[in-house]
Amino acid sequence: MAVASFPATGHSQARTSNSSLKAFGPDFESVLQQHGVVGGGFALVRGQGPEQTIAFGEARRETHQRIDDSTAYNWASITKTM
């Protein structure tokens, strides 16, 4: 899983259109599949919460539980071992 955060920079920040995020969806799914990722989610966040989300695949392979906007992910950090 990867997370990226980009702070807003004044009024010149470009707005992402609904169509451009929809166009991103198939590319997102393709990259996850190429790397053997079972499922993942992407959120475009502005203000206090997600403006748009994309969900792909399964949260649990054994039960075939689909990923949706309320799927919780387990996070871990290996930096403490370095």
N, C-alpha and C positions, 0 to 999 in steps of 0.2 A: 504494500500500500504506500502511496506517496501523497504527501500533503504539501500544497503550495499556498502561500498567502502573499498578497500584493496590496499594500496600503493605497488608499485613494490619494490622488495628488491633485487637488484643486478642481476647478470646473472644466479643465481640458480633458479629463478622463473620458475615453471612448466608452460608449455603452454597447454591450453585446446584445445583438438582436436575437429574438426567439429562433429565427431561421438559422443563424450561425451556430447556435448551441445544438439545435437539432441535427445540423450537418456534422457536428463534432461527435455525436453519439455513436455512429457506426465505426468511426476511427478509434474511439475509446474501447469499444467492444473488441475490435480487431486486435489491438495491441495486447489487451488482457488475454485473449485466446492464444496469440502467438507465444506468450510467455507462460502458458499453462495456469493462469490464474482462474480459479473457479468462479469468482464473482467479485464485484466491486461497485463502488458508488462514487459519483462526482457531484459536487454542489457548487453553484455559483452564488456566492453570498454577498449581499449588499445590505447595509444598514443593520437591522437587528436579527436577520435570519436569512434562510435560503430563498433566493429569487427563483431559481430553477434547479432541478435535480435530474440526474440520469442514474438508473440502477441497471445492473447487468448480472446475470447468473444466479448462483445459489449461495446462500449464507451457510447452509449445512448440506454437504454432499450426501450424507447418509439418509437424511429425511427429505431431500429435494426442496428444502425451504427456500423460497424465492427471496431475493433482496428487494427491499422497498425503502421508503423514506424513513421508516422507524427502526431499521436494522441497526443493532449495536455491534460495534467492532471491538475486539480485544486488541489493546495496544501494548507493545513491549519496547523496551529500550536496551540495546546491548552496549551502549557507550560506557556504562559503569564498569565493564570488564576491561576496558582499555586503559 
